[in-house]
Amino acid sequence: MPRFPLIPTIIASLAVALMIGLGIWQIERRGEKLAAIQRYAANFGKPEMAFPRLPVGDAYLFRRASAFCLQVVGWQSQGGRATDGSNGYRHLAQCRTGAEGPVLLVDMGVAADPKFQPVWKGGKVTGTITHAPDHRPMLAGLFDSEPRHLMLISETAAPGLQPTAKPDLSSVPNNHLSYAVQWFLFALVASVIYVLALKWRQKPKQAEPNQETSDQ
């Protein structure tokens, strides 16, 4: 009787269980994301607020807010889209808002020329709250409990720039159901492959025919 491979079976079972668990987690995440999108949609109609100085999570995404930039201490540039639909490079001002505290990031508009140097000294800014650029790896972002930093997209562009397009709900992906289906399929495929491998391993090998030799 063929010996049943205990350790490989345990490892394979744990891997399948992990895949199923990840699929269930993605379904739970889908429900959370749907509720979050409803909150974001409600933020569009809420009154203007002061921009939060500390990371507070995503509760205020897409809400109109204002802040005061005491001094621009630096600039960042990355791809973006203007309100007229043209693509270019949006310029993010790093602002000092007080003697202490984190730097405020303000999107001051889009330029077609990547080498454009904005001229803006600061002042009061009114716009829409959105996520600041996040350079963490995707997996690190999924399991990191620290809230993502926020920034302000200014309604009024700096001289020489076009206003950046306001963020909308389409920028909030909700692909968790497709991720869940993928994990469940991975679990099914892995199970089928392992069962077939066991059957192939336990299949008795056919004996090779004896070759008779005769001396002539």
Protein Blocks (a to p, Z undefined) as FASTA:
>chain_A
ZZddfklmmmmmmmmmmmmmmmmmmmmmmmmmmmmmmmmmmmmmpccddddfbdebjmlg
oiacddddfbacbdcddddddfkopacddddddddfbfbdcdddddebdcfblkbccdde
bdcddddddddddfbdfklmmmpmbdcddddddfbdcehiacdddddfklmccfklmmmm
mmmmmmmmmmmmmmmmmmmmmpccddddddddddZZ
